[in-house]
Amino acid sequence: MIIIGEKINGTLKKVAQAIQERDASFIARLAESQTAAGAAYLDVNAGTPPEQEMDDLAWLIQVVQDRVDTPICVDSANPKALAAVLPILKKPGMINSVNGEPDRLEAVLPLARRHQAKVIALLMDEKGIPETAVGRMEVARKIATAAREQGIEDEQVYFDPLVMAIATKPDAGRIFLETLRLLKQEFPEARTVSGLSNISFGLPQRRLLNQAFLVATMTAGLDAVILDPLDTKLMALLRAAEAVLGRDEYCVRYLRAYREGRLAES
Ligand code: THG
């Protein structure tokens, strides 16, 4: 499983404060700890208004790159901010995200191509998030066609089927898994990605639901996940699920996590 660490996100109070105060060591520690816990990418989201976002994103990225070599997943819906910060990435990173809206595709895909960045594609467009798996596949086709026209290979594209809250849409998990199955069938070279926390919105014991959803998505072949790598219980579950699903050859990652004390109950 490709782990994208979600903790450097300005919608979190402590991170917002660190951004405001330009507290580099707080951000650098988050970069270091998430990397040590197994993050292959670090999601960086300034969470600030558009006029402030460019500066804040650039500062966050500099701070992260000064501390770790882990590639960055730039989390912004704003093509101008993306264009401003992609040139400062030391390693090819990930763009989070584009969607099926024509002007977004037009602005973001050339950036992905120019900077050899992977690109997360949300399966929604100007009409919103399609209710059905078939509707989401229509958006996927539109995005895949536009990406191929720009010379972007399918394997650079990470489709995010988008999961809704089961509290208000009881079918949300099932629709997500069905979309995943159809994506694998039609775009076998493309990758798939998801966050975990939307599914549990509005319900008690959210972490329990996120855990159940993680295992379900892994069973269906999800390639990458945006999560909190510092959540030791979640990460232990992920390593165990990889091992039992045959996604961890000779249980190498499971055994390494054990040796490093990362599977222990705390
Ligand atoms: N798909 C894509 N990108 C995404 C998401 C996704 N980026 C943002 C988000 N979802 C993933 N990132 C986070 C970052 C932090 C938290 C959740 C998701 C988080 N949330 C706390 C919680 O859920 O309890 C509440 C916030 C708080 O503690 O203040 O920590 O799905 N492509």
Residues whose N, C-alpha, C, O or C-beta is under 5 A from the ligand:
A	BS01	THG	E6 N9 T11 L12 K13 N96 S97 I120 D160 S194 G195 S197 I226
